[in-house]
Amino acid sequence: MPRAKKVVEEAAVKAPVKRTRRKKVVPNFVIQSAADQSVTYDAVIEKVKAAFDGEVTSIDIYVKAEEGKAYYVINGDVTGDVDLF
């Protein structure tokens, strides 16, 4: 009897753990002004990255569609703005 119990315990320890992966949710934003101009989220990110020459580790963006501007903070210390439209 002890041998059978040991085999069952070993099988339980070696059983693979199933892990499910969540699909990454990719937002689809469109920013629209009162003058019916629009720009996508990806386009704003690309404009901000193009305005900064260097390695980007973090980006914070504040969009003011009524002004047509996106204000940004890159890597916690570089600030600036880009035109949206």
PDB file with one MODEL, atoms N, CA, C and O in Angstrom:
MODEL        1
ATOM      1  N   MET A   1       0.805  -1.197   0.000  1.00  0.00           N
ATOM      2  CA  MET A   1       0.000   0.000   0.000  1.00  0.00           C
ATOM      3  C   MET A   1       0.857   1.275   0.000  1.00  0.00           C
ATOM      4  O   MET A   1       0.502   2.205  -0.723  1.00  0.00           O
ATOM      5  N   PRO A   2       1.928   1.383   0.736  1.00  0.00           N
ATOM      6  CA  PRO A   2       2.722   2.603   0.724  1.00  0.00           C
ATOM      7  C   PRO A   2       3.290   2.915  -0.666  1.00  0.00           C
ATOM      8  O   PRO A   2       3.408   4.085  -1.029  1.00  0.00           O
ATOM      9  N   ARG A   3       3.644   1.885  -1.450  1.00  0.00           N
ATOM     10  CA  ARG A   3       4.202   2.101  -2.789  1.00  0.00           C
ATOM     11  C   ARG A   3       3.170   2.787  -3.694  1.00  0.00           C
ATOM     12  O   ARG A   3       3.523   3.718  -4.418  1.00  0.00           O
ATOM     13  N   ALA A   4       1.944   2.361  -3.670  1.00  0.00           N
ATOM     14  CA  ALA A   4       0.899   2.945  -4.506  1.00  0.00           C
ATOM     15  C   ALA A   4       0.657   4.412  -4.132  1.00  0.00           C
ATOM     16  O   ALA A   4       0.445   5.250  -5.008  1.00  0.00           O
ATOM     17  N   LYS A   5       0.689   4.711  -2.865  1.00  0.00           N
ATOM     18  CA  LYS A   5       0.473   6.081  -2.416  1.00  0.00           C
ATOM     19  C   LYS A   5       1.595   6.999  -2.911  1.00  0.00           C
ATOM     20  O   LYS A   5       1.336   8.140  -3.293  1.00  0.00           O
ATOM     21  N   LYS A   6       2.833   6.510  -2.906  1.00  0.00           N
ATOM     22  CA  LYS A   6       3.977   7.279  -3.341  1.00  0.00           C
ATOM     23  C   LYS A   6       3.883   7.586  -4.846  1.00  0.00           C
ATOM     24  O   LYS A   6       4.213   8.695  -5.268  1.00  0.00           O
ATOM     25  N   VAL A   7       3.439   6.625  -5.648  1.00  0.00           N
ATOM     26  CA  VAL A   7       3.304   6.819  -7.088  1.00  0.00           C
ATOM     27  C   VAL A   7       2.247   7.872  -7.388  1.00  0.00           C
ATOM     28  O   VAL A   7       2.444   8.706  -8.271  1.00  0.00           O
ATOM     29  N   VAL A   8       1.145   7.848  -6.681  1.00  0.00           N
ATOM     30  CA  VAL A   8       0.084   8.833  -6.873  1.00  0.00           C
ATOM     31  C   VAL A   8       0.580  10.234  -6.492  1.00  0.00           C
ATOM     32  O   VAL A   8       0.284  11.201  -7.193  1.00  0.00           O
ATOM     33  N   GLU A   9       1.316  10.350  -5.408  1.00  0.00           N
ATOM     34  CA  GLU A   9       1.839  11.643  -4.980  1.00  0.00           C
ATOM     35  C   GLU A   9       2.825  12.200  -6.005  1.00  0.00           C
ATOM     36  O   GLU A   9       2.807  13.395  -6.300  1.00  0.00           O
ATOM     37  N   GLU A  10       3.696  11.326  -6.553  1.00  0.00           N
ATOM     38  CA  GLU A  10       4.652  11.774  -7.561  1.00  0.00           C
ATOM     39  C   GLU A  10       3.940  12.237  -8.826  1.00  0.00           C
ATOM     40  O   GLU A  10       4.345  13.228  -9.434  1.00  0.00           O
ATOM     41  N   ALA A  11       2.890  11.537  -9.227  1.00  0.00           N
ATOM     42  CA  ALA A  11       2.134  11.922 -10.416  1.00  0.00           C
ATOM     43  C   ALA A  11       1.467  13.281 -10.214  1.00  0.00           C
ATOM     44  O   ALA A  11       1.394  14.087 -11.141  1.00  0.00           O
ATOM     45  N   ALA A  12       0.989  13.527  -9.016  1.00  0.00           N
ATOM     46  CA  ALA A  12       0.331  14.798  -8.725  1.00  0.00           C
ATOM     47  C   ALA A  12       1.338  15.952  -8.763  1.00  0.00           C
ATOM     48  O   ALA A  12       0.998  17.055  -9.190  1.00  0.00           O
ATOM     49  N   VAL A  13       2.546  15.709  -8.330  1.00  0.00           N
ATOM     50  CA  VAL A  13       3.566  16.743  -8.321  1.00  0.00           C
ATOM     51  C   VAL A  13       4.021  17.071  -9.735  1.00  0.00           C
ATOM     52  O   VAL A  13       4.304  18.234 -10.023  1.00  0.00           O
ATOM     53  N   LYS A  14       4.101  16.091 -10.627  1.00  0.00           N
ATOM     54  CA  LYS A  14       4.615  16.285 -11.970  1.00  0.00           C
ATOM     55  C   LYS A  14       3.556  16.746 -12.965  1.00  0.00           C
ATOM     56  O   LYS A  14       3.890  17.005 -14.121  1.00  0.00           O
ATOM     57  N   ALA A  15       2.305  16.857 -12.566  1.00  0.00           N
ATOM     58  CA  ALA A  15       1.241  17.265 -13.478  1.00  0.00           C
ATOM     59  C   ALA A  15       1.494  18.695 -13.948  1.00  0.00           C
ATOM     60  O   ALA A  15       1.729  19.579 -13.123  1.00  0.00           O
ATOM     61  N   PRO A  16       1.452  18.938 -15.254  1.00  0.00           N
ATOM     62  CA  PRO A  16       1.694  20.299 -15.761  1.00  0.00           C
ATOM     63  C   PRO A  16       0.560  21.243 -15.367  1.00  0.00           C
ATOM     64  O   PRO A  16      -0.602  20.847 -15.277  1.00  0.00           O
ATOM     65  N   VAL A  17       0.919  22.457 -15.143  1.00  0.00           N
ATOM     66  CA  VAL A  17      -0.052  23.480 -14.777  1.00  0.00           C
ATOM     67  C   VAL A  17      -0.481  24.190 -16.052  1.00  0.00           C
ATOM     68  O   VAL A  17       0.352  24.715 -16.791  1.00  0.00           O
ATOM     69  N   LYS A  18      -1.776  24.204 -16.302  1.00  0.00           N
ATOM     70  CA  LYS A  18      -2.287  24.888 -17.474  1.00  0.00           C
ATOM     71  C   LYS A  18      -2.409  26.374 -17.162  1.00  0.00           C
ATOM     72  O   LYS A  18      -2.987  26.777 -16.153  1.00  0.00           O
ATOM     73  N   ARG A  19      -1.857  27.157 -18.045  1.00  0.00           N
ATOM     74  CA  ARG A  19      -1.956  28.600 -17.885  1.00  0.00           C
ATOM     75  C   ARG A  19      -2.621  29.163 -19.131  1.00  0.00           C
ATOM     76  O   ARG A  19      -2.237  28.849 -20.258  1.00  0.00           O
ATOM     77  N   THR A  20      -3.594  29.973 -18.912  1.00  0.00           N
ATOM     78  CA  THR A  20      -4.270  30.598 -20.042  1.00  0.00           C
ATOM     79  C   THR A  20      -3.717  32.003 -20.223  1.00  0.00           C
ATOM     80  O   THR A  20      -3.489  32.725 -19.252  1.00  0.00           O
ATOM     81  N   ARG A  21      -3.510  32.369 -21.446  1.00  0.00           N
ATOM     82  CA  ARG A  21      -3.011  33.711 -21.738  1.00  0.00           C
ATOM     83  C   ARG A  21      -4.177  34.597 -22.138  1.00  0.00           C
ATOM     84  O   ARG A  21      -5.046  34.206 -22.916  1.00  0.00           O
ATOM     85  N   ARG A  22      -4.170  35.771 -21.598  1.00  0.00           N
ATOM     86  CA  ARG A  22      -5.188  36.742 -21.974  1.00  0.00           C
ATOM     87  C   ARG A  22      -4.731  37.449 -23.230  1.00  0.00           C
ATOM     88  O   ARG A  22      -3.549  37.749 -23.399  1.00  0.00           O
ATOM     89  N   LYS A  23      -5.665  37.708 -24.096  1.00  0.00           N
ATOM     90  CA  LYS A  23      -5.334  38.474 -25.287  1.00  0.00           C
ATOM     91  C   LYS A  23      -5.144  39.926 -24.890  1.00  0.00           C
ATOM     92  O   LYS A  23      -5.897  40.471 -24.082  1.00  0.00           O
ATOM     93  N   LYS A  24      -4.130  40.539 -25.468  1.00  0.00           N
ATOM     94  CA  LYS A  24      -3.861  41.938 -25.183  1.00  0.00           C
ATOM     95  C   LYS A  24      -4.911  42.794 -25.883  1.00  0.00           C
ATOM     96  O   LYS A  24      -5.160  42.638 -27.079  1.00  0.00           O
ATOM     97  N   VAL A  25      -5.511  43.682 -25.139  1.00  0.00           N
ATOM     98  CA  VAL A  25      -6.524  44.575 -25.691  1.00  0.00           C
ATOM     99  C   VAL A  25      -5.825  45.792 -26.266  1.00  0.00           C
ATOM    100  O   VAL A  25      -5.093  46.491 -25.566  1.00  0.00           O
ATOM    101  N   VAL A  26      -6.054  46.036 -27.534  1.00  0.00           N
ATOM    102  CA  VAL A  26      -5.454  47.182 -28.209  1.00  0.00           C
ATOM    103  C   VAL A  26      -6.545  48.224 -28.424  1.00  0.00           C
ATOM    104  O   VAL A  26      -7.513  47.972 -29.143  1.00  0.00           O
ATOM    105  N   PRO A  27      -6.394  49.394 -27.805  1.00  0.00           N
ATOM    106  CA  PRO A  27      -7.431  50.413 -27.949  1.00  0.00           C
ATOM    107  C   PRO A  27      -7.437  51.009 -29.344  1.00  0.00           C
ATOM    108  O   PRO A  27      -6.397  51.108 -29.995  1.00  0.00           O
ATOM    109  N   ASN A  28      -8.604  51.401 -29.791  1.00  0.00           N
ATOM    110  CA  ASN A  28      -8.749  52.055 -31.084  1.00  0.00           C
ATOM    111  C   ASN A  28      -9.414  53.405 -30.826  1.00  0.00           C
ATOM    112  O   ASN A  28     -10.641  53.507 -30.812  1.00  0.00           O
ATOM    113  N   PHE A  29      -8.602  54.431 -30.623  1.00  0.00           N
ATOM    114  CA  PHE A  29      -9.108  55.757 -30.319  1.00  0.00           C
ATOM    115  C   PHE A  29      -9.068  56.628 -31.561  1.00  0.00           C
ATOM    116  O   PHE A  29      -8.132  56.552 -32.357  1.00  0.00           O
ATOM    117  N   VAL A  30     -10.069  57.441 -31.718  1.00  0.00           N
ATOM    118  CA  VAL A  30     -10.074  58.481 -32.741  1.00  0.00           C
ATOM    119  C   VAL A  30     -10.419  59.776 -32.034  1.00  0.00           C
ATOM    120  O   VAL A  30     -11.440  59.867 -31.352  1.00  0.00           O
ATOM    121  N   ILE A  31      -9.568  60.779 -32.197  1.00  0.00           N
ATOM    122  CA  ILE A  31      -9.784  62.075 -31.571  1.00  0.00           C
ATOM    123  C   ILE A  31     -10.346  62.992 -32.647  1.00  0.00           C
ATOM    124  O   ILE A  31      -9.765  63.144 -33.722  1.00  0.00           O
ATOM    125  N   GLN A  32     -11.482  63.599 -32.340  1.00  0.00           N
ATOM    126  CA  GLN A  32     -12.149  64.427 -33.337  1.00  0.00           C
ATOM    127  C   GLN A  32     -12.347  65.830 -32.784  1.00  0.00           C
ATOM    128  O   GLN A  32     -12.705  66.014 -31.621  1.00  0.00           O
ATOM    129  N   SER A  33     -12.107  66.813 -33.642  1.00  0.00           N
ATOM    130  CA  SER A  33     -12.300  68.202 -33.233  1.00  0.00           C
ATOM    131  C   SER A  33     -13.686  68.674 -33.661  1.00  0.00           C
ATOM    132  O   SER A  33     -14.411  67.966 -34.361  1.00  0.00           O
ATOM    133  N   ALA A  34     -14.036  69.866 -33.235  1.00  0.00           N
ATOM    134  CA  ALA A  34     -15.332  70.428 -33.595  1.00  0.00           C
ATOM    135  C   ALA A  34     -15.407  70.746 -35.085  1.00  0.00           C
ATOM    136  O   ALA A  34     -16.500  70.855 -35.641  1.00  0.00           O
ATOM    137  N   ALA A  35     -14.266  70.895 -35.730  1.00  0.00           N
ATOM    138  CA  ALA A  35     -14.222  71.211 -37.158  1.00  0.00           C
ATOM    139  C   ALA A  35     -14.177  69.948 -38.015  1.00  0.00           C
ATOM    140  O   ALA A  35     -13.764  70.000 -39.174  1.00  0.00           O
ATOM    141  N   ASP A  36     -14.594  68.823 -37.455  1.00  0.00           N
ATOM    142  CA  ASP A  36     -14.614  67.526 -38.136  1.00  0.00           C
ATOM    143  C   ASP A  36     -13.257  67.049 -38.626  1.00  0.00           C
ATOM    144  O   ASP A  36     -13.182  66.310 -39.607  1.00  0.00           O
ATOM    145  N   GLN A  37     -12.203  67.452 -37.973  1.00  0.00           N
ATOM    146  CA  GLN A  37     -10.892  66.891 -38.231  1.00  0.00           C
ATOM    147  C   GLN A  37     -10.697  65.748 -37.259  1.00  0.00           C
ATOM    148  O   GLN A  37     -11.167  65.819 -36.123  1.00  0.00           O
ATOM    149  N   SER A  38     -10.007  64.688 -37.683  1.00  0.00           N
ATOM    150  CA  SER A  38      -9.791  63.574 -36.776  1.00  0.00           C
ATOM    151  C   SER A  38      -8.378  63.035 -36.928  1.00  0.00           C
ATOM    152  O   SER A  38      -7.734  63.206 -37.963  1.00  0.00           O
ATOM    153  N   VAL A  39      -7.918  62.388 -35.882  1.00  0.00           N
ATOM    154  CA  VAL A  39      -6.590  61.779 -35.858  1.00  0.00           C
ATOM    155  C   VAL A  39      -6.685  60.532 -34.980  1.00  0.00           C
ATOM    156  O   VAL A  39      -7.448  60.510 -34.015  1.00  0.00           O
ATOM    157  N   THR A  40      -5.925  59.509 -35.306  1.00  0.00           N
ATOM    158  CA  THR A  40      -5.966  58.265 -34.528  1.00  0.00           C
ATOM    159  C   THR A  40      -4.945  58.308 -33.400  1.00  0.00           C
ATOM    160  O   THR A  40      -4.021  59.121 -33.393  1.00  0.00           O
ATOM    161  N   TYR A  41      -5.142  57.421 -32.468  1.00  0.00           N
ATOM    162  CA  TYR A  41      -4.248  57.261 -31.318  1.00  0.00           C
ATOM    163  C   TYR A  41      -2.822  56.967 -31.788  1.00  0.00           C
ATOM    164  O   TYR A  41      -1.865  57.573 -31.306  1.00  0.00           O
ATOM    165  N   ASP A  42      -2.690  56.035 -32.728  1.00  0.00           N
ATOM    166  CA  ASP A  42      -1.366  55.650 -33.224  1.00  0.00           C
ATOM    167  C   ASP A  42      -0.658  56.822 -33.896  1.00  0.00           C
ATOM    168  O   ASP A  42       0.557  56.973 -33.766  1.00  0.00           O
ATOM    169  N   ALA A  43      -1.412  57.649 -34.612  1.00  0.00           N
ATOM    170  CA  ALA A  43      -0.811  58.806 -35.277  1.00  0.00           C
ATOM    171  C   ALA A  43      -0.282  59.805 -34.254  1.00  0.00           C
ATOM    172  O   ALA A  43       0.773  60.405 -34.461  1.00  0.00           O
ATOM    173  N   VAL A  44      -1.000  59.986 -33.161  1.00  0.00           N
ATOM    174  CA  VAL A  44      -0.547  60.906 -32.108  1.00  0.00           C
ATOM    175  C   VAL A  44       0.738  60.377 -31.479  1.00  0.00           C
ATOM    176  O   VAL A  44       1.685  61.134 -31.268  1.00  0.00           O
ATOM    177  N   ILE A  45       0.773  59.085 -31.182  1.00  0.00           N
ATOM    178  CA  ILE A  45       1.973  58.474 -30.593  1.00  0.00           C
ATOM    179  C   ILE A  45       3.164  58.656 -31.533  1.00  0.00           C
ATOM    180  O   ILE A  45       4.253  59.018 -31.089  1.00  0.00           O
ATOM    181  N   GLU A  46       2.969  58.414 -32.805  1.00  0.00           N
ATOM    182  CA  GLU A  46       4.059  58.560 -33.776  1.00  0.00           C
ATOM    183  C   GLU A  46       4.537  60.005 -33.866  1.00  0.00           C
ATOM    184  O   GLU A  46       5.739  60.245 -33.980  1.00  0.00           O
ATOM    185  N   LYS A  47       3.627  60.968 -33.816  1.00  0.00           N
ATOM    186  CA  LYS A  47       4.010  62.378 -33.851  1.00  0.00           C
ATOM    187  C   LYS A  47       4.843  62.744 -32.621  1.00  0.00           C
ATOM    188  O   LYS A  47       5.830  63.472 -32.730  1.00  0.00           O
ATOM    189  N   VAL A  48       4.445  62.241 -31.464  1.00  0.00           N
ATOM    190  CA  VAL A  48       5.180  62.533 -30.230  1.00  0.00           C
ATOM    191  C   VAL A  48       6.565  61.905 -30.286  1.00  0.00           C
ATOM    192  O   VAL A  48       7.554  62.553 -29.942  1.00  0.00           O
ATOM    193  N   LYS A  49       6.646  60.648 -30.715  1.00  0.00           N
ATOM    194  CA  LYS A  49       7.951  59.978 -30.809  1.00  0.00           C
ATOM    195  C   LYS A  49       8.866  60.675 -31.817  1.00  0.00           C
ATOM    196  O   LYS A  49      10.077  60.753 -31.607  1.00  0.00           O
ATOM    197  N   ALA A  50       8.291  61.180 -32.912  1.00  0.00           N
ATOM    198  CA  ALA A  50       9.085  61.879 -33.921  1.00  0.00           C
ATOM    199  C   ALA A  50       9.627  63.206 -33.382  1.00  0.00           C
ATOM    200  O   ALA A  50      10.689  63.662 -33.806  1.00  0.00           O
ATOM    201  N   ALA A  51       8.907  63.817 -32.460  1.00  0.00           N
ATOM    202  CA  ALA A  51       9.336  65.093 -31.886  1.00  0.00           C
ATOM    203  C   ALA A  51      10.470  64.916 -30.880  1.00  0.00           C
ATOM    204  O   ALA A  51      11.155  65.880 -30.538  1.00  0.00           O
ATOM    205  N   PHE A  52      10.667  63.698 -30.410  1.00  0.00           N
ATOM    206  CA  PHE A  52      11.688  63.416 -29.395  1.00  0.00           C
ATOM    207  C   PHE A  52      12.792  62.580 -30.020  1.00  0.00           C
ATOM    208  O   PHE A  52      12.522  61.547 -30.633  1.00  0.00           O
ATOM    209  N   ASP A  53      14.022  63.018 -29.867  1.00  0.00           N
ATOM    210  CA  ASP A  53      15.156  62.288 -30.419  1.00  0.00           C
ATOM    211  C   ASP A  53      15.880  61.570 -29.284  1.00  0.00           C
ATOM    212  O   ASP A  53      16.713  62.162 -28.598  1.00  0.00           O
ATOM    213  N   GLY A  54      15.561  60.303 -29.092  1.00  0.00           N
ATOM    214  CA  GLY A  54      16.192  59.519 -28.035  1.00  0.00           C
ATOM    215  C   GLY A  54      15.350  58.309 -27.698  1.00  0.00           C
ATOM    216  O   GLY A  54      14.343  58.029 -28.348  1.00  0.00           O
ATOM    217  N   GLU A  55      15.778  57.598 -26.672  1.00  0.00           N
ATOM    218  CA  GLU A  55      15.067  56.400 -26.248  1.00  0.00           C
ATOM    219  C   GLU A  55      13.845  56.774 -25.413  1.00  0.00           C
ATOM    220  O   GLU A  55      13.935  57.587 -24.494  1.00  0.00           O
ATOM    221  N   VAL A  56      12.707  56.175 -25.741  1.00  0.00           N
ATOM    222  CA  VAL A  56      11.465  56.450 -25.030  1.00  0.00           C
ATOM    223  C   VAL A  56      11.160  55.277 -24.116  1.00  0.00           C
ATOM    224  O   VAL A  56      11.003  54.147 -24.579  1.00  0.00           O
ATOM    225  N   THR A  57      11.076  55.543 -22.812  1.00  0.00           N
ATOM    226  CA  THR A  57      10.704  54.498 -21.859  1.00  0.00           C
ATOM    227  C   THR A  57       9.291  54.692 -21.328  1.00  0.00           C
ATOM    228  O   THR A  57       8.634  53.732 -20.924  1.00  0.00           O
ATOM    229  N   SER A  58       8.824  55.946 -21.331  1.00  0.00           N
ATOM    230  CA  SER A  58       7.444  56.201 -20.921  1.00  0.00           C
ATOM    231  C   SER A  58       6.944  57.467 -21.607  1.00  0.00           C
ATOM    232  O   SER A  58       7.704  58.398 -21.873  1.00  0.00           O
ATOM    233  N   ILE A  59       5.635  57.472 -21.885  1.00  0.00           N
ATOM    234  CA  ILE A  59       4.998  58.633 -22.514  1.00  0.00           C
ATOM    235  C   ILE A  59       3.686  58.914 -21.794  1.00  0.00           C
ATOM    236  O   ILE A  59       2.870  58.013 -21.593  1.00  0.00           O
ATOM    237  N   ASP A  60       3.492  60.167 -21.408  1.00  0.00           N
ATOM    238  CA  ASP A  60       2.206  60.631 -20.895  1.00  0.00           C
ATOM    239  C   ASP A  60       1.725  61.693 -21.873  1.00  0.00           C
ATOM    240  O   ASP A  60       2.463  62.619 -22.208  1.00  0.00           O
ATOM    241  N   ILE A  61       0.467  61.553 -22.334  1.00  0.00           N
ATOM    242  CA  ILE A  61      -0.064  62.481 -23.329  1.00  0.00           C
ATOM    243  C   ILE A  61      -1.385  63.061 -22.848  1.00  0.00           C
ATOM    244  O   ILE A  61      -2.248  62.337 -22.352  1.00  0.00           O
ATOM    245  N   TYR A  62      -1.535  64.366 -22.997  1.00  0.00           N
ATOM    246  CA  TYR A  62      -2.769  65.067 -22.683  1.00  0.00           C
ATOM    247  C   TYR A  62      -3.239  65.727 -23.965  1.00  0.00           C
ATOM    248  O   TYR A  62      -2.544  66.586 -24.508  1.00  0.00           O
ATOM    249  N   VAL A  63      -4.402  65.343 -24.455  1.00  0.00           N
ATOM    250  CA  VAL A  63      -4.917  65.837 -25.729  1.00  0.00           C
ATOM    251  C   VAL A  63      -5.943  66.943 -25.477  1.00  0.00           C
ATOM    252  O   VAL A  63      -6.872  66.778 -24.687  1.00  0.00           O
ATOM    253  N   LYS A  64      -5.758  68.061 -26.157  1.00  0.00           N
ATOM    254  CA  LYS A  64      -6.738  69.149 -26.134  1.00  0.00           C
ATOM    255  C   LYS A  64      -7.165  69.367 -27.577  1.00  0.00           C
ATOM    256  O   LYS A  64      -6.548  70.142 -28.308  1.00  0.00           O
ATOM    257  N   ALA A  65      -8.225  68.677 -27.978  1.00  0.00           N
ATOM    258  CA  ALA A  65      -8.705  68.722 -29.359  1.00  0.00           C
ATOM    259  C   ALA A  65      -9.157  70.120 -29.752  1.00  0.00           C
ATOM    260  O   ALA A  65      -8.995  70.518 -30.906  1.00  0.00           O
ATOM    261  N   GLU A  66      -9.730  70.882 -28.800  1.00  0.00           N
ATOM    262  CA  GLU A  66     -10.190  72.235 -29.129  1.00  0.00           C
ATOM    263  C   GLU A  66      -9.022  73.164 -29.477  1.00  0.00           C
ATOM    264  O   GLU A  66      -9.207  74.153 -30.186  1.00  0.00           O
ATOM    265  N   GLU A  67      -7.825  72.847 -28.982  1.00  0.00           N
ATOM    266  CA  GLU A  67      -6.631  73.619 -29.326  1.00  0.00           C
ATOM    267  C   GLU A  67      -5.869  72.987 -30.485  1.00  0.00           C
ATOM    268  O   GLU A  67      -4.998  73.624 -31.078  1.00  0.00           O
ATOM    269  N   GLY A  68      -6.194  71.734 -30.811  1.00  0.00           N
ATOM    270  CA  GLY A  68      -5.472  71.025 -31.860  1.00  0.00           C
ATOM    271  C   GLY A  68      -4.075  70.609 -31.446  1.00  0.00           C
ATOM    272  O   GLY A  68      -3.183  70.489 -32.286  1.00  0.00           O
ATOM    273  N   LYS A  69      -3.881  70.387 -30.147  1.00  0.00           N
ATOM    274  CA  LYS A  69      -2.562  70.070 -29.610  1.00  0.00           C
ATOM    275  C   LYS A  69      -2.600  68.809 -28.757  1.00  0.00           C
ATOM    276  O   LYS A  69      -3.624  68.470 -28.163  1.00  0.00           O
ATOM    277  N   ALA A  70      -1.467  68.126 -28.711  1.00  0.00           N
ATOM    278  CA  ALA A  70      -1.237  67.023 -27.777  1.00  0.00           C
ATOM    279  C   ALA A  70       0.001  67.399 -26.973  1.00  0.00           C
ATOM    280  O   ALA A  70       1.085  67.563 -27.534  1.00  0.00           O
ATOM    281  N   TYR A  71      -0.159  67.535 -25.673  1.00  0.00           N
ATOM    282  CA  TYR A  71       0.949  67.865 -24.778  1.00  0.00           C
ATOM    283  C   TYR A  71       1.495  66.572 -24.209  1.00  0.00           C
ATOM    284  O   TYR A  71       0.724  65.677 -23.861  1.00  0.00           O
ATOM    285  N   TYR A  72       2.816  66.457 -24.107  1.00  0.00           N
ATOM    286  CA  TYR A  72       3.410  65.194 -23.677  1.00  0.00           C
ATOM    287  C   TYR A  72       4.513  65.391 -22.648  1.00  0.00           C
ATOM    288  O   TYR A  72       5.111  66.460 -22.519  1.00  0.00           O
ATOM    289  N   VAL A  73       4.753  64.298 -21.921  1.00  0.00           N
ATOM    290  CA  VAL A  73       5.896  64.183 -21.019  1.00  0.00           C
ATOM    291  C   VAL A  73       6.539  62.852 -21.362  1.00  0.00           C
ATOM    292  O   VAL A  73       5.905  61.802 -21.260  1.00  0.00           O
ATOM    293  N   ILE A  74       7.801  62.898 -21.768  1.00  0.00           N
ATOM    294  CA  ILE A  74       8.525  61.682 -22.140  1.00  0.00           C
ATOM    295  C   ILE A  74       9.580  61.395 -21.086  1.00  0.00           C
ATOM    296  O   ILE A  74      10.322  62.284 -20.668  1.00  0.00           O
ATOM    297  N   ASN A  75       9.636  60.144 -20.665  1.00  0.00           N
ATOM    298  CA  ASN A  75      10.609  59.664 -19.675  1.00  0.00           C
ATOM    299  C   ASN A  75      10.556  60.449 -18.366  1.00  0.00           C
ATOM    300  O   ASN A  75      11.544  60.513 -17.634  1.00  0.00           O
ATOM    301  N   GLY A  76       9.411  61.039 -18.080  1.00  0.00           N
ATOM    302  CA  GLY A  76       9.214  61.723 -16.814  1.00  0.00           C
ATOM    303  C   GLY A  76       9.789  63.123 -16.716  1.00  0.00           C
ATOM    304  O   GLY A  76       9.555  63.802 -15.717  1.00  0.00           O
ATOM    305  N   ASP A  77      10.551  63.594 -17.741  1.00  0.00           N
ATOM    306  CA  ASP A  77      11.146  64.913 -17.592  1.00  0.00           C
ATOM    307  C   ASP A  77      11.168  65.778 -18.853  1.00  0.00           C
ATOM    308  O   ASP A  77      11.375  66.986 -18.745  1.00  0.00           O
ATOM    309  N   VAL A  78      10.969  65.221 -20.018  1.00  0.00           N
ATOM    310  CA  VAL A  78      10.985  66.010 -21.256  1.00  0.00           C
ATOM    311  C   VAL A  78       9.545  66.351 -21.624  1.00  0.00           C
ATOM    312  O   VAL A  78       8.720  65.456 -21.805  1.00  0.00           O
ATOM    313  N   THR A  79       9.244  67.642 -21.734  1.00  0.00           N
ATOM    314  CA  THR A  79       7.886  68.072 -22.055  1.00  0.00           C
ATOM    315  C   THR A  79       7.856  68.783 -23.396  1.00  0.00           C
ATOM    316  O   THR A  79       8.873  69.281 -23.879  1.00  0.00           O
ATOM    317  N   GLY A  80       6.669  68.820 -23.987  1.00  0.00           N
ATOM    318  CA  GLY A  80       6.506  69.518 -25.239  1.00  0.00           C
ATOM    319  C   GLY A  80       5.093  69.344 -25.751  1.00  0.00           C
ATOM    320  O   GLY A  80       4.217  68.845 -25.046  1.00  0.00           O
ATOM    321  N   ASP A  81       4.882  69.767 -27.000  1.00  0.00           N
ATOM    322  CA  ASP A  81       3.565  69.600 -27.602  1.00  0.00           C
ATOM    323  C   ASP A  81       3.735  69.381 -29.102  1.00  0.00           C
ATOM    324  O   ASP A  81       4.740  69.772 -29.696  1.00  0.00           O
ATOM    325  N   VAL A  82       2.727  68.747 -29.698  1.00  0.00           N
ATOM    326  CA  VAL A  82       2.669  68.532 -31.150  1.00  0.00           C
ATOM    327  C   VAL A  82       1.287  68.918 -31.629  1.00  0.00           C
ATOM    328  O   VAL A  82       0.314  68.872 -30.876  1.00  0.00           O
ATOM    329  N   ASP A  83       1.215  69.300 -32.894  1.00  0.00           N
ATOM    330  CA  ASP A  83      -0.087  69.591 -33.506  1.00  0.00           C
ATOM    331  C   ASP A  83      -0.803  68.286 -33.832  1.00  0.00           C
ATOM    332  O   ASP A  83      -0.191  67.340 -34.328  1.00  0.00           O
ATOM    333  N   LEU A  84      -2.095  68.243 -33.552  1.00  0.00           N
ATOM    334  CA  LEU A  84      -2.871  67.035 -33.826  1.00  0.00           C
ATOM    335  C   LEU A  84      -3.238  66.920 -35.299  1.00  0.00           C
ATOM    336  O   LEU A  84      -3.171  65.834 -35.875  1.00  0.00           O
ATOM    337  N   PHE A  85      -3.626  68.035 -35.908  1.00  0.00           N
ATOM    338  CA  PHE A  85      -4.187  67.989 -37.257  1.00  0.00           C
ATOM    339  C   PHE A  85      -3.316  68.704 -38.248  1.00  0.00           C
ATOM    340  O   PHE A  85      -3.646  68.759 -39.433  1.00  0.00           O
TER     341      PHE A  85
ENDMDL
END
